[in-house]
Amino acid sequence: MHVLDLVARINNCVEELDFAAARMYMEENIEVLNEHRSRLKSNARELLEFLTKRMEAGQQPLTRKEMAVINAVNSYASKFDLRGLKVIIRDHSLLFLRNDIEAYLNTDAKIILEGMGAIPKAAS
């Protein structure tokens, strides 16, 4: 894919608020995009900067499957379905050991998972 086509697709995805697709394009072509950063719109540049910092810090991006698990946890927590939460946590325990997992959880999920001991309690 040509650089200008890639930049146009990313800018289009960001305008349509399809950040998942924009993130996918950026992660696959991060080196090329860092060289042509000026061609991206401001929101796309911010997303690229965020992804670059995370990759430099050594954090692996979440896969589509992991995002689906997090969405399910957030949904179960909002409905206060403890049985569903326990099943997901048991099946995907390594995902909840990540340091950055709290950024993806809603408030209900954070409170319930902290109470269950699945994630460490936030220092207040």
N, C-alpha and C positions, 0 to 999 in steps of 0.2 A: 504494500500500500504506500502510495506517495505521501510525503510529509504534509503537503497542503490538504490532501483528502483526509488524512488522520486528524489534523487540526480542525477541519470543518466538521467532522463527525463529533469530535469531543465538544466543540463549542455548541453544536446543535443539541447534544445530549444534556449539557449543562443548562441550556435555555429551556429545555423541556422538563427539567428537574429529574432527569433519569441519571442519577448519580452513580448507580450501580454499573451501568454500561460505560459511563465516562471513566469510572475507576478501573474497569477491566481494560479499556483501551490504554489508559495511562500506565498501568502496571506492566503491560506487555511491551510498551515502547518508552519507558521512562528516560532512557539515555538520550534518545532522539528528541524527545519533548523538552528536556532540560536545555538542549542546544537551541531550540526554536521556541523558547518560552514567550518571547515577545509577540508571537502570532496568536497566542491564546487570549481569550477574554479574561477579565479580571477574576471572575468566579472560578474559571477553569485553572487560572494560575494559582489561586489560593489552594485549590484541591491538589494540584500538582506539588506545591510546596509542602502541604501536609503529608502527602504520601512519601515524598522524598525524605522528609525528616524521620518518619516512622521506619523507613527502610534503612536509613543511616544508623538509627538507634538499634537496629537488629531485630525489630519486631516483624514477625511474619504476618502478611495480610490474611484476613479471615477468608476461608473458602466459602463457596455458595452453600455447602452443606452445613458449615458451622453457623452461618448467618440464619439458616432455616431453623436450626436448633435454638438459637438465641431468640428468634421471633416466637417460637413455640413457648419458650420459658416465659417471655413477657406476656404472652396471651394467657397462659395458665395462671400466672401470678395475678393478672388483672381480674380473673374469674375466681381467684382463691381456690384453685384446684390443686390441693397438696399432693394428691395421689399421682397426678400427671407430672408434677414437678419432680417428685421422688424418682419416678421411672426415667425421666430424661436425665436427671443428674447421675443416676446410677449408670446409665448407658453411655454417657458422654462426660465422665468425671475429669478426664484430662483437659477438656476445654475450660473447665472452671478453675483450673490451676494457673491459667494465664494471668499475668499482672494487669493486662489492659481490658479484661472482660467487663469490669464495672462500667466502663464508658458506653457499653452497648445495652446495658440493662435499664429498664424503667425503674421508677422509684419503688413500686410494689415488689418487683422482683428482687431488688437490692435488700429491702427490709426482710423479706421472707427467707432469702438465701443466707443472709447474715444470721438470722435466728436459727436456721437449720445447721449452720456451721459449714455450709458449702463454699462460702467465700469469706475472706477475713473481714472483720468489722472495721468500718471506717473510723479513723482517729478523729474525734471531735473535741 
